[in-house]
């Protein structure tokens, strides 16, 4: 999986997006790019979420039933929390309070609990949105924060700073996907959205060379991870003229493929 850098705007015919395939029922802006510029865009998830083995969970010596409140940062956190409880044969009390970072996360609880009978609180997006509710219950509750092997830095910082009685517990892990089937396939452009995507690339292909491959990055942390590998970035987003990745790619294609639209 090694490819290109000759000529800043060398023609692009194939692009690999390091994300899952979009819902085919919804119109994707990437499909618009395919049709407009006559290119092929593939999707492949470079990272995946896996359950933490029960043996590793038990090493943390945490019993969820000893906590009266749980803070959920994502749907993954909810899914793996209840999976772990089931596997460990632990049943949460009907009085348990659940604090979710967003309404979408809170509604996901309906898959696992009788939602209308439980005490569920949610914010708009971050832990700070829940500050008032959390402070209100601070003295009465003992909080559990399920997370992945990557941790929940912002949430831990908030809870520590405000002296909550809490415990962070790993219940799932983010790992590199197996990309070995791509070893003999080349793309003109690779598109990354997180530092973990870069990490996965090198775990799968330790000898990866950029050569003529164009690299597109979303976000400062992703760009940093790319430059730390001594790779060149050809496309960056978000920027004022291109707040989305598809817009940034199109600005490049307008130059690289301008004679082939």
N, C-alpha and C positions, 0 to 999 in steps of 0.2 A: 504494500500500500504506500508506495512512494511515488512522487510526481514532480511541481513547476514554478519557475520564477522568471523565465526569460521574457522580457517585455512586460511593462507594467500593466498593459491592457490586452494581454494575449487572449484570444477567443475562448469563451467558456462553453462547453457542450454538456458537461455533467457536474452535478452538485450533490454532495452528501450532507444531509442535515442530521446532526447528532441528537435527534429527538424522536419520540414515537410517531408513527404514521398518524396524520390528522384524521378526524372523523370524516369518513367519506360522505356522510349525509350533509355536511356543512361545506360550503364553498371555501376553499383555502386560497389565500393570496399567493401561495407557492405555485398552485396550479395555474393561476393567471400568468405567472412568470414563464412557466413551461410553454403555454400556448402562445404568448406574445413573442418570445425569443427563440422558440423551437429547440428548447433544451430539455434534458432529462434530470429530474430531481428525485433522489431516493431519500428515504428516512430510515434511520437506524438508531435505536436507543443505546448510547454508549455506557450508561450506568443503570443499575437496577436495584430495587429494594428487596431484601430477603429477610426472612425471620431470623432472629438470633436463636441459635440452638439452646434448648432448655438447659443443657449442662452449663452453658456460659451465663445464662440468666440467673441460675441458682447460685453461682459464684458471687453474685453481688449481694446476696443475703437480704433481699428486699421482699417483703410480703405486702402486696397492694392492699389487702383487706385491713391493714393497720393504719391506712390513711383515709381521712374523711373527705378529702377533696382531691380532684385530679385535674391537671391543666393539660389540655390538648392543643398542640400547635398545628396539626395537620390530620388529614384523613388516614394517612399511613399510621400515625401515632395511635389513633383510635382502633384501627383494625388489628394492629399487632398487640395492643394492650389487652383487648378482649380475647384474642387468640392465645396469648400467654396465660391469661387467667384460666381459660378453659383447659389448656394443657396441664397446668399446675393444679387444677381442680380447686381453684379459689373463686369464691362468689362474692362480688361486691355488694355491700349493704344498699338497700333501697333508699337510704338516707344520704348516700354519697352525693356530693355536689360536684358538678362538672363545669369547668371554665374553659371556653373555646375561643381561639383568637378571632374567628369570624363566624358569621351565621351559617355559611356553607359547611364549615367544619362541624358546627353544632348540629345541623340537620342530619349529618351523616350518622350521628349517634342513634338515630331511629332504627338502624339496622341491628342494634345490639341491646337497646333498652326500651322500655315503655316510656317514650319521651315525655308525654303529657303528665306523667306521674312523678317525674324527677325534677330536681333543681338544677337547671341548666342556665348558664350565663354566657354571653358571647360579646365580642367587640367587633370592630370593623376590619382590623387587619393585624395589629400588633399587640404586644403585651400591655403597652401603655394605654390602649383603649379600654382595658379591663382594670385599670389601676383603682378606680373608685370602688368597684365591686370586690376586688381582692383585698383592699385595705379594710373594707367593712367586715370581712370574714377572717381577717388575719389572726386575731387572738383566739378564735374558737376552733380553727381548722388546722389539720396537719396535711400539707400538700405533697402530692406526688407528681413528678414531671417526666412522663415517658418520652424517650427520644431515641435517635439512631446513634450509631457509633461516631457520628460527626458532632454530637452534642447539640445543645440549644443555648448558645452563648448569650444572646440578648435576654432571653428569659431568665437564665441563671443569674446574670448580672443584676437584673431588676429585683429578683427575689432576695438575693444576697444583700444588696444595697438597702433594701427595706426591711431586712431582718425577719424574713418569713421562716417558719418552721417547715422546711421542705427537703425533698430528696430527689435527685435526678437519677433515673434508671434507664439503662439501655435495653430496648426491647426489639429492635430491628437494626439492620445494617445496610448501608449503601455500598455496593461493590461494583467493580468493573464488569461489563457484559462481555461475553465471549464473542470476539469479532474475528476469529480465526478464518471464517469462510470468506473474509474480505482480503485475505493475504495476496491474492493474485488479481485483485480488481483495483483499478486506478480511477481517481476522480480529479477533475480540473479544479474543484473547490471543495474545501471542508469547512463546515460551519459549526462553531462551538458556542455554547451558552453558559458554561460554568467551568471552573478549574478542574472539576472532577472529570469532565469530558476529555481534557488534555491528559490527565492522569491515566484514564482508561486507554487512550490511544497508545501511550508508551508502555503500559502493562501488556498490551496485546502485541505491540510492534516496537520492541526496545531499540531496534536499529532504524526507526523511521527517519527518512530524509525528506525535506520539503521539496527540493529540486524546483519544479515549475508549478507546484500546487499552490493555488491561492488560498489564503486562510482568512476567514471572517470570524469576528468575535463580538459577543454581546456582553457589555459590562466591563468595568475597569479591572475587576478581579480576574476575569477570564483573559483579558489582554495581558495582564501581568504574568499569568501562568504560561502564556504562549511565549512572551519575550524571555522568560527565565529558561526556556528550552532553546534559546537562540534561533527562534523561528521568526520569519517576517510576517507582519500583519498587513493584509491588503485592503481589508474592509473592516470598519469598526462601527458599532451602533451601541447605544443611541447617540446621535449627534443632532445638532439643531436642524440640519437639512434632511435628516433621516432618523426619526424617532423609533422606527421599527426595523427589524432585521431585513424584512422583505424590501423595504424602501431603500435601505443601504445597498443591498445586492443589486437592485434595479439601477441605481445610480452607476454602479460599476459596469453592469451589462450594457448600459447606454453607450459606454465607451468601447468596451471589449467586443461587443457583438453588433455595433452600429451599422455594419454593412450586410447583416444577415437577418434583420427583423422581417 
